[in-house]
Amino acid sequence: MKKNILLIVSLLLIGGQMLNAGSYNLNERETVDLSGIDEILFDLRGPKCALCVNSLDIFSSLLGEGSGNDLVLSLEGDITSNRRKAVPDLIIDKTGRTLVIRIFTDERTFFGLSQRGKARFEGLIPSSFTGDIKAQVSSGEISVQSIQVNNLVVESSSGDMSVEDTVCDRISLELSSGDLEADQLITREALLIKSSSGELNLGTLNGETIDIKASSGDINIGTLMASESTEVNSSSGEISADQITSSQTLVKTSSGTIGINLLETLDGALYATSGDIILGSAEAVKLDIELSSGDLKIAELIGDRTFVKTTGKGEIENARGALKYRGSSGDVFLGVTDLNASIDIDLSSGDINLIAPGNSSFDIYMDTSSGDKRSDFDILGKINNGDDEIEGTVNGGGISVVLKTSSGDIKLLKD
């Protein structure tokens, strides 16, 4: 009861203060010489306050197209506030070789603060600056464009973020809540993107290592190219990409579909706990694919060694290279363009359909406990265990082909 009374009194106090709130026009501009500065911190977070009623919308923009050696800052807008000292203002502080830019004081906590309106902060960074930049926002959109520095860090507690045409040694983008639009990001070393809640729409990404994580929300990628490693991980959401080219590649989703038009990797792994995996063209020296619940579909597969583990259906239309396939439940359709490496398919339940060129030479083993067997190829060999097993050679033998299902039909067809 006491807590409720205190809350009511506080709200009445804030409401009374808003009756005396003032209107403020923001129109500030400052120029800062960056000589001797190695790091710029843009602290654009909101004011510290208790019992706030805040509908102040601040849009922040960082542009790396300035000239000379001066940082140009501007703050514009119209707001209403019941605290004059809480009105946004350009606050500039130099500490050693670090320049700190704030729009709210970092020294006071306001009680019963209420503000509304719109404001725009802009930082025009000279292209001559090549140090480090860190930007922090707590509420409102932030846009970063044409930045070329050593390290770039952008953190947002709440609000959308966009980053474009940026080249750095390292880039780190982190969002607690809000969507991200990013395109034409190039890093000489590492690119890190992390989102707690929101959609990631990513265009062209290029770097040495690329790490993308989303706790909740879809990840949409245009072209991703990493010379060393790539990790794309979504706890809840779909992952889609036009192209992923990376030496080492890990793509994982706990809930959602993985769809990649073109995958090129030396060592790759795709995991979907709940959802399908759909690949247009996949080329890998080594590729592991695992689905706990969902179907697999690949239009073209080229790999020295591919391992598939799934509980759903599997469809691979044009395959070349060694394939090991393990399925709990679901049919398998495999089309082989060139039978030049071993095929090993073992299902707990489901039909197996293998299509291979008519001139293929291989050793065949077919085994089904409950189901029919059919072959378009002439098999020289023997039949064992009451017609359950067929073992023999085709066109003189050579490559090992093993097709086993506990319950289901097996068809070995000519292309």
N, C-alpha and C positions, 0 to 999 in steps of 0.2 A: 504494500500500500504506500509506504514512504517513497519507494522508487517511482511509483506512478505519479505521486504528487510532485516530486522533484522534476520529473519529465514534463509535466503539464506547465509548471512554473517556468521552466526553461524555455519551452516553446512560446509561451506568452511573452517572455522577455525578448526573445528574438523577434517575434512579430511586432512588438512595440518598438524595437530598435529599427526595424525596417521602415516604420512610418517616418522615421527621421533620416533615412538613408539618402545619400547624396549621389548625384550623377556626375560622372567624370569622363572627360574626353582625353584619350591617350594619343599623344603625337610627339614621340621622342625619337631622337636620332643621335647616335654617338659613333665616333671613330676612334679606334684603338690601334696604336702602332705595335706590330707583332715582333719587333726586333728583340731578340733574346728570349722569345717564348718558344718552348718545345711542346707544350700541351695546352689545349683549350677544353675547359669543362663548361658545358652549357647545362646549368641546373635550372630546368624549366618546370620543375615540380610546383604544385600548388602550395598555398600557405599552410602552416601547421595550425590546426584549430580543433576545438572541441565543440560538439553540437552545431555543426555547420549545416547551412542550407545553401548549397552552392550550385548554381546553374550557369556559371561562367564558362564559356566555350573559348578556348585559346587554341589557335592554329599556329604551329611553329614550322618554320622553313629554314633550312640550311642550304646555301648555294655556294658552290666552289668556283664561281666564275668571276671573282673580284680581281682587280688589278692592283699593281703596286705592292705595298707591304702592310696595308691597313685593313683591319677588320671593321666592317661597317654594320652597325646594329640599328634596328628600328623596332619600335613598339607602337602600334596604333590600335584604336578601338574606342568603343563607348560602353561603359559599364555603370552599374548601380551597386553601391556598397554601403554598409552601415559602419565600416571602419576605414577611415581615411588612410591609416598607416598600413592597411592590408591591400590597398590599391596597387596593381602591378606597376613596376617601375624598373628601369634599367639599372642594375647594381653591378658594378665592375670592380673586381678585386684581383690584384696581382700578388702571388706568393711565390717568390723565387722565379722559376722559369715556367710557372703554371699560371694561366689566366682563367679566372672563374667569372662566368656571367650568370647572374640570377635575375629573376623578375619578381621574386618575393623575398622578403627578409628571412634569413635563416636563424634569427636570434630570438624571435618571439613566437609564442603560441597564443592564438586568439580564441576567446570564448564567445560563443554565440555569434559567430561570423556568418553573414548572409550576403551573397553577391550574385549578380546575374549580368548577362550581356555577352558581347563578343569582342575578342581582341586578337591581334595578329603580331607574332614576333618573327623577325627575319634576321638572319645572320649571313652577311655576304662575305665569304672567306676568300682571301686572295689566292690565286693559283700558285703563288710563290711559297705558300706555307705547306710544309711537308712533314710536320710533326705528328702528334696524336690528337684525336678529337673524341670526346665522350659527350653524349647528349642524354639527358634524363627528363622524361615527362611523366606526370602522374595522371593527367586527364586531358584529352584533346588530341587532335591529329598532329602528326609530325611528318614532314616531307624532307628528304635529303636527296640532293641531286648534284652530279658533276663534282664529286669530292675526290681528290687525289692526295692521300696522306699515307703515313706509315700504318697507323692503327686507327680503326673507326669502330666505336662502340655506341650503339643506340639502344636505350632501354625505355619501355613504355609500360606503365602500370595499367592504364586504361585508355583505349583509343586506337584508331587505325594508324598504320605506318606505311610510307612508301619510300623506297630507295631506288634510285636509277643512276645509270651512267657513272659508276663509281669504281675506281681502281685503287687498291690499297695492298699493303703487305698482308694485313689481317683485318677481317670484318666480323663483328659480332652484333647480331640483331636479336633482341629478346623482347617478347610481348607477353604480358600477363593476361590481357583481354583485349581483343581487337584483331582485325584482319591485316595482312601484310601484302603489299604489292611491291615486287622487286624485279628489276630487269637490268641486264647489262652490268652485272657485278663481276669484277675480275680481281682475284687475289693472287699474290705471288706465293702466299703460304696457305693460311687457313681461312675458311668461311664457315661461320657458325650461325645457324638460325634456330631459334627456340621459341615455341609458342605454347602457352598453357591453355588458351581457349581462343579459337578463331581460325579463319581460313587462310592458307598460304597460297598465293598466286605468284609463281616465280617464273620469270621468262628465261633469259640466258644467264647461266652461272658458269664461271670458269675459275679453277683454282687448283692448288696442290692437293689439299684435303678439304672435303665438303661434308658438313655434318648438319642434318636437318631433323628436328624433332618437333612433334606436335602432340600435346596431351589429348586435345579434343578439337577436331576439325580436319577438313580435307587438305591434302597437299597436291597442288597442281604445278607441274614443272614443264617448261618448254624444252630447252636444251641444256643439259648439265654435262660438263666435261671436267674431270679431275685426273691429274697425272698420277696421283698415288691412290687415295682411298675416298670412298663415298659411303655415307650411312644416311638412310632416309627411314625414319621411324615414326609411326603414328599409333598412339594408344587406342584412339577411336576415330576412325575416318578413313576415307579412301585415299589412295595414292595413285596419281596418274602422271605420265611423262611422255613427251614426244621422243626424247632421246636421252639416254644415260650412257656415257662413255667414261670408263674409269678402270684403273688397274685392279683395284679391289672394290667390290660393290656389295653392300648389304642393304636390302630393302625389306622392311618388316612392318606389318600392321596387325594389331590385336583384333580389330573389328573393322572390316571393310575390304574392298576389292583393290588389287594391285593391277594396274594396266600400263604397260610400257610398249610403245610402238617399235622402238629400236633400242636394244640392249647390247652393248659391246664391253666385254670385261675379260680379264685374265682369270680372276677368281671371284665368283659371284655366288650370292645366297639370297633367296627370296622366301619369306615366311609369311603366311597368312593364317592366323588362328581361326578366324571366321570370315570367309569371303573367298571370292574367286581370284585366280591369277590368270591374266590374259596378256600374252606377248605377241607382238607382230613379228619381229625378227629378233632372234637372240643368238649371239655368237660369243662363245666363251671357251677358254681352255678347260676350266673347271666350273661347273654350275650345280648348286644344290637347290632344290625346290621342295618346299614342304607346306602342305595344306592340312589343317586339322579338320576343317569343315568347309568344303567348297570344291568347285570344279577347276580344272586346268585346261587352258586352250592356248596352243602355240601354232602360229602359221608357218614359221620357219625356224629350225633349230640346227645350229652348227656348233659342235663341241667335241673336244677330245674326250671329256668325261662328264656325263650328266647323270645326276641321281635325283629321282623323284619319289616322294612319299606323300600319299594322299588318301583321303577317305571318300573322295568323290570321283566323278568322271574325269577322264583324261583324253584330250584330243590333240595330237601333234601331227600336222598335215605333211610337212616336208622336213625330214630329219636326216642328218648325216653325222656320224660319229658314235662313240660308245654310249649306251644308255642302260641304266639300271633303274627299274621301276617297281615300286612296292605300293600296292593298293589294298585297302581294307574292304571297300565296297564301292562298286562303280565300274562301268565298262571302260575299256581302253581302245582307242583308235590310233594307230601309228602308221603313218605313211613314210617310207624310207626312200629317199632319192638315190642313195648310193650306199649299198650294204657293205661298208668298208671297215666296220668295227662291231664288237659284240653287242648283242641285244639280250637283256635278261629281264623278263616281266613275270612277276609273281603276285597273284591276287588272291585274297580270301574269298571274295565273291564278285563275279562279274564276267562279262564276255571279253575276249581278246580278239582284236582284228588287226592283223599286220599285213600291210601292202608293200611289196618290194619289187624292184625291176625283175623282169622275167629271166634275165641272164645272170642273176645273182648266184654265187657259189657259197654254200654254208653248211655247217653241221646243225641239225635241228633236233630239239628235244621238246615234245609236246606232252602235257600231262593235265588231265582234268578228271576229278573224282565224280563229278556229276555234270555231264554236258556232252555235246557232240564236237567232233573234230573234222575240219575240212581243209584240204590243201589243193591249190591249183598247180603246185609243183610236184613233179615225180620224185618221190622219196625212196631211196635205196636204204633199207634197214630192217628193223624188226618192230613187232608190236608185242607189248608185255602187259601183264596183270589185267587180263580180261578187257582188252582194248582201251584201258585207261591211259597208257603211255605209248608214244611213238618216238622212236629214236633212229636217226639215219642221216644220210647225206643228200644234198641237192647239188647237181652239176659238179660233182667231184668233191664237194665239201670245202672247208676252210674256216670261215668265220663262225663263231659260236652264236647260236640263237636258241634261247630257252624261253618257252612259253608255258606258264603253269597257272591254273586257277582251280580252287577247291570246288567251286560251283559256278559253272558257266560254259559257254561254247568257245571254241578256238577256231579262228579262220585264218589261214595262211594264203594270201591272194597275190596274184600277179598284177603289176601295174600295167 
